[in-house]
Amino acid sequence: MSSLRLNLVAVIVVLALAIRPSVSPIPTKTWHVHVVNNLSNNQTLFLHCKSKDDDLGEHKLTTGTESNWKFKENFFQTTLFWCHLRKPDNFCNNFNVFWNEDFFQFRCRYKDCIWTAKDEGIYLKNIPEGRDELWQKWKQPPCN
């Protein structure tokens, strides 16, 4: 009798995942994160991004260039990446560049998160609406 219950539970789980594949606990898609330097006057952007498991290193981006990486979310879909960005005048910001939230992931069209550093602040490309949204203004140091 207990093996019958176990089989029934397995069938229910499989059906639940088939009905709502977007909430499957098994990460299947590859995500891409881009950080683009669109500062004026050929300003170099300092960038340091990491997650709990991966330090992507420090980079200096010249105007018009980008740093990007790809990954798959962890099994529990708790993957989080964050970055520290700093302009030559030392104005800076620390912020999350990837997390598991539908509101955010919709803007990335569920695959490409494009962050752009501009003179006014840091923007996220809302791909479905075709526009950049200001998410972070530059802060005076220290940027904790």
Secondary structure by P-SEA (a helix, b strand, c coil): caaaaaaaaaaaaaaaaaacccccccccbbbbbbbbbbcccbbbbbbbbbcccccccbbbbcccccccccccccccccbbbbbccccccccccccccccccaaaaaaacccbbbbbbcccbbbbcccccccccccccccccccc
